[in-house]
Amino acid sequence: RLVGMNPSLVVMDTVYRPLETPLLAAARGLGARTLDGATMFVRQAQAQFALWTGSPPEVGLYERLVRARLGGG
């Protein structure tokens, strides 16, 4: 159980299925900002693409692909 949550705290969970893990639900319920595993995965993919190719990826591409695959969009 999370106690005394600071509202500036960000809680991240690398799990992306389910997107809403018990950890994230508890943290959000206590007022923390949260970052789910799919968001982390997408941001890593965007950074890797840019590093490998020297160009940014198409805006929203990885977000759409990942969310569609996970059934969230």
DAURHU-V29009 format. One record per helix or strand of 3 or more residues. SS is the DSSP state (H for helix, E for strand). FROM is the first residue (numbers start at 1). TO is the last residue. If there is no record, write none. Layout:
SS FROM TO
SS FROM TO
This chain:
E 10 12
H 22 29
E 33 35
H 37 53
H 61 70
